Amino acid sequence: MSRKRDGLYRRGNIFAFRFKDPDGLWREKQTGKRDRQEAKDFRDDFLRDLQSGTLPTHMAEWTSEQARTWWLEFRKPRVATPTLAAEGYRLKPMIRILGNVRLKQITHLELDNYVTKRLDEGIAPWSINKEVLTWSMILRKAKLWRRVEDDYKPLKTKVSDIGRALSRGELRHLAAVAVTDKAWEAAFYGSVLAANTGLRGGEIKKLRIGSVDLENRRLKIRRADTKSDAGARIVELNQGATEAAARLLMRARDLKPPATEPAHYLMPKHLSRISRGTHKGERGYDPNQHQHYWDTAWHSLTEEAGFPGLRFHDLRHTFITDMVERGVPLGVIQTFVGHMSNRMVRHYTHVSSGAARKAVELLDSDPILTPTAQNLEQKVYRA
């Protein structure tokens, strides 16, 4: 074994070197290189990472699928169930696009390619940033993120929780397009509920059959932390929302297996194989689990309708705007939609002021005072 001043020596045809680990023990590291200069570059990078505390952990060898499985198990006792479900969903597209690569193979160029592909698919910048953020947490655990973070820049997004409001004509056009493809059925009926009640997408997906009262035209939105009706929010339904709820009930009963019990979800989750309940082992829908995502259906529907980039959440904004412009007090609207951020309240207060001005000006068609009063007003200002 010959060793030059650069500290490299051969193990067979491969260069190796010795280093002190964080515990002060001498260890050997093989470079995997046969060329001395390449081996020297490898050693320099390794020692620099070791000194800065960014030396990749054993996780760097994991495939992205292994990393996703581990992450979800790691997060399960640490975050709420909806957060866990969202992270599991956000981790999937990168595996689909980049393949089941090892974590150490994810470079800033791979991230750039991934972002470009997602943009081409019509995914909103905000969603893409969330997906990369979730992967960045895994890469930090593997001590790999610092290698790419300087070259990765999140996409610019609009900092706003207030979206686009569709007109009633645009909503009717969306309905006309939706009936042309059965795959859009669930997302569309959900959008009708949102546009006529102000419900969030997550609230609609979690509706149980027993929460739908068609006779009295109302829904019960249970609190997230209770399975009873304690503190439930009652949402009144107009004709359009009642029709949408009725069609979702008929859809649920036609599924295989059907969802018919009060405890069953109105929008069951589709599984390759049902894991529990009386239909365990069968393929199809599971009425005991609710649908989590309809992004693909919503994206294709809105693209076909000529509304690219329209968020499902924009239907909530549509409802609130419609109510405000019709003079409904914000306090009443909040009983429908639940919590509204301070920014949203300020925005809709402004909209409400404009609606109030238009309302009082309707009385000008039958004035009480003659135009002389206007002349008097001008004299007062001149004085």
N, C-alpha and C positions, 0 to 999 in steps of 0.2 A: 504494500500500500504506500504509494508516494503522495506527498502533500506539498503543494507549493505555498507561497506566502499568502495567497488569497484564501487559504483555509479549505479549499476544495480537495477532495480525494476520490478515487474511483472505488466503486463497489461493482466489480465486473465491468460492464461497459457504461454504467451510470455514475454520474458524479453525486457525491454526498458531502455533508458538512456536519459539524457538531455545534450545539448551542445550549445555553442555559435556560431551562424552563422557569416559569414564575416562582417555583419553589427552590430555585438555585441548583437544581440537579442537571448534570450534563446529559444531553440526549443527542441521538443521531437523526438527521433528516435527509432522506434521499430526494433529489431534485427531479428525478425522472428524465433528466436531460443527458445527452451524450456530448453535446457541444459545450465547451468550457464557458464561453461568454453567455450562452443562454442559461447555464447552470448558475453563473455568477449573478445574473439579473434576478433569477428565481430566489436565490439566497438573500439578496438585498431586499426584495419585496417582503419576503418572509420575516426577516429580522425587523424591518420597519413596522410591519403589522404587530409583531410581538411586542415591540417597545411601546407602541401607541395603544395597546390593548384592543386592537381591532383584528387580531388573528382569528380567522374563521373557525367556528366550533365544528364538532362532528356533524352538525345539522347541514353543513354546506354540501355534504354528499347525498343528502336526502333528495328524492324526486319531489317535484311540486305536489304530486298527489299525496305522498307520504306526509309532506309538510302541512297540507290542508287538513288531513285527518287528525294529525297531532294537535294542530292549532285549535280545532273545534272542541276536542276533548279538554285541552288546557283551559279554554275560555268558558266551558259549560258552567262550572261553579262560580265564575267570576262576573258574568254579565247576565242581563235579563234575556229571557227566551227570544223575544223579537230581535234583539241585537245579535244574538247568536245565529238566528236564521238568516238575517241580513248579511252577516259576514260570510256564512257558508255560500250564499248565492253570489256574493261579490268575488269570491275566490275562483269560481268556475271558469269565467271567460278566458283568463290568462292561460289556464291549462289547455283549453280548447284551441287557442290561437298559437301559443308557443310550443305546445306539446308537453308531455310529461318529463320535462328536462330536470336536471339536477339544479339545486338552488345556486350553486357556484357558477352556473352557465348563464344566469340572468344578468346581463350587462345593461348599461344605459342605452346601448343601441337596440337591444331586445325590447326594453321598455318603450323606446320611441316607436318602434315598429308596432308594438301592441296598441299604443295610444292611437296611432294613425289608422290601424285596422278598425278600432272601435268607433272612431269618428266616421269612417266610411260606412259603418253599419248604422249610423244615425243615432248613436248613443250620446246623451247630453254630457257636456264637459263635467258638470257636477258629479254625475254618476261615475264617470271614468276616474276622476280624482279620488272618489271614495274607494274604488276597486284597487287602485295603486296604493292608497294609504293602508289598506288592510294587508296587502302583501308586504309593504314596508315594515310593518310590525313584526312579521315573521322573519324577514331578512335581517332586522336588527337583532333578533334572538340568535341568529346564525352568525352575527358579526360581519354581515356582508353589505349592509345598506350604505355604510360610509364610502364604499367603493363606487357607488353610483349616484349618491344624492347630489353631488356637486354638478353633475351633468343632466340631472332630471329636473324639469320645471313643471309644476302643476299647470293645467290649463286655466285660463282666465275665465271666471264665472261672474255672473251678476249676483251681488250680495242682496238678495231679496226673498222674502217669503210670500210676496204678492205676485200672482201670475197673470196670465191672460184671461180675459172674460170673453166667452163666446156669446154671440147674439142668439136669439131663439131661432132665427133662420139658419144660422150655421149649425145649430144642434139638430134641426130637422134634416139638414143635408147629411150630417154624420149618421143619422138614423137610416137614411135612404141607402147609404153605402154599406152600413153594417149588415143589412139583411141579405147581402149578396154572398156572404161566406159564414157558414155555421161556426167556424173556428173563432170568430170574433164575438160570438153570442154572449159569453159570460162577461167579458170586458165591457161590451157595449151596454148591456143591461145595468151593469155596475155604474157606468158613466151616467146613465139616466137618473139613477138614484142619487148620485153625487150632485148632479146639476139641479136637482129638485129638492134636495135636503141639506146640502152642504157637508155631507158625511165624508170622512177621509176614506181613502182606499182600504187601509187596514181595518177600519171599522166595518166596512161592507163585507170584506172577505171573512170576517169572524162572526157574521150574523148566523144565529142558529134558527132553525125552522120555528121553534117555539117563541122566538122574539118577533115574529111577523104576524101582525093582527090585521088581516085584510078587511074583516067586517067593520072594524072601527078605524081603519086606514091609519095605522100607526106602527112604529117600530120601537123596540126597547134596546137601548145600547147599554150593556152592562159595564160596570167599572172593571178595569183590567185585573184588579186584585181580589175579585170576588166572583163566585159562580152563582150567587143568588141575585135577586132583583134589587137588593139594598143599594140605594144610591143610583139606580139606573136612570138614564136620560131618555125621556119620551120624545120621539120625533114624529110629528104629524106628517102625513103623506097627502100630496095633491093627487090629481088624477093620473098624471104621467108617472109619478113615483109608485103609485099603487099598481099600475099596469106592469111596470118593470119588475116589481116584487112578485106579482102573480106569475109572470113568465119565468122568473128564476125558480119559483116553487114547482112549476110544471117541468122545467128542465131537470131539477133535482130528482123528481119522481121517475123521469125517463132514463136516468143513468143506470149503469150496471156496475155494482148493485145499486138499487135506488136509495135515495135519502128521503125518509118519510117520518122519522121520529122527531119529537120536539127537540131532543138533544142533538140531533144531527145538524151538520152545517149546511146552510143554504147553498154554499158554493164548495162542494167537496174537493179534496185534493186528488189528482190523478196519480196513481202509482203503478209501477210495473208489476208489483206484487203486494197485496195488502198484508200488513204485518200483525194485525190484532183484530179482535172482535169476532162476530159470528161468520164473517167472510174471510177469515185469516187464510192465507195461501192463495186466494183467488187474485186474478188480475183485474184492474179497472180502477174505479173511484173508491175512495175510503170516506164514507160519510162521517167518520169520527175524527177526521183531520180536515182543516180548512185549506183552501187554495192559498198559496203564498205569493205567487207571481203571475202576472199576465202581460209582462213587458213586451214579449214578442208579438202577441196578438194586438196589443194596443199600438205598438209602433207601426205594424203593417196596416192597420185600420186607418190611423191618422195620416199616414203617407198616401194611401189610396184616396182618402177624402180631401187631400190637398191642405192638410194642416200639419206639415212636418215640424217636429220639435214640440208639439203640444203635449204638456204633461197631464197625467190623469188628475193630479192635484189642482190643475187649473179649473176643473169643474167645480171645485169647492169655491174658488174665487168667483166663478160665474154666478153661483147661487147667491153669495153674499152681495155681490154687486147688484143683481136683479132686485133683491129685497130692499137694499138701501135706496136704490133709485125709485122704488115704489113707495118710499116713505115709511118703511117699517123701522122702528127704533132699534138701535144697536143692541140694547139689552134683550129685546125679544129675539133678535137674530142669534145671539149667543146661547140662548136656551136650545136652539136647533144645533148649532155647530160646535158647542163646547168652547174650549179655550181658544183665545185669539191673542197673539202677541201684542205688545204695546205699539209696535210699528204698524201692525195691521189696523188696530183701533184708530190710530191717528189718521191713517190713509182713508179708512171708510168714514171717519168723521168728516173729512174734507169732502168726500163724495156726497155724504148726507147733506152738507151745507149747500152744495150746488143743487141737489134735488129739491131742497126746501125753497131755494130762491125761485126755481122754475115753478114750483107749486103755487107760491103766493102770487107770482106774476100772472097766473091764469085768471085772477080776479080783476086784472086790468081791463078785461073785455067789458066789464060792467062797473065803471068807476063811480065812487061816491062823490068825490070832489071834482069840480070842473077844472079845465086847464088853467083857470085863473090862479089856482093854488101853485101851479108850477111857476107862473110869473112872479108870484109872491116869494117863492123859494129863491128865485134868481135875485130879487131885490134884497133879500136878507143876506145873501152871500156878497153882493156888491157893497152893502153897508159895512 
